[in-house]
Amino acid sequence: MSPDINRDHLSSFGTSAVRIGSGYYVGDWKNKKRHGYGKYIDDDGDLYAGFWKNDKPCGKGAIFYPEGDTHIGYWKNGDKHGKGRYIEEDGSWFDGIWHQGHLIESGKWSWDIDLQ
């Protein structure tokens, strides 16, 4: 994948690998926009794998951060939106509900505690 590849070579729909912004996208597209299933990794190492609509994460997806944390859940207009689970690098996790990228309700928590 070359950094100078852009969306101009894309036609109406298909699957391709392109440089977009500060990263690379590999996946489905429609009308020169990310649409369908795809993966995007930015230059900081954040990797989103999931569904896209109109060039934004939308539907089921997961983001994997380079330090080891992961968020698995639903997305809308590029933001975490709806039910999701945040898993920390040490294996602890919590379930919550997000609205437009903000955690608005947390439910179950799980973490390992050494009681010895």
Secondary structure, DSSP 8 states (H G I E B T S, - for coil): --TT--GGG--SEEEEEEEETTEEEEEEEETTEEEEEEEEEETT--EEEEEEETTEEEEEEEEE-TTS-EEEEEEETTEEEEEEEEE-TTS-EEEEEEETTEEEEEEEEE------
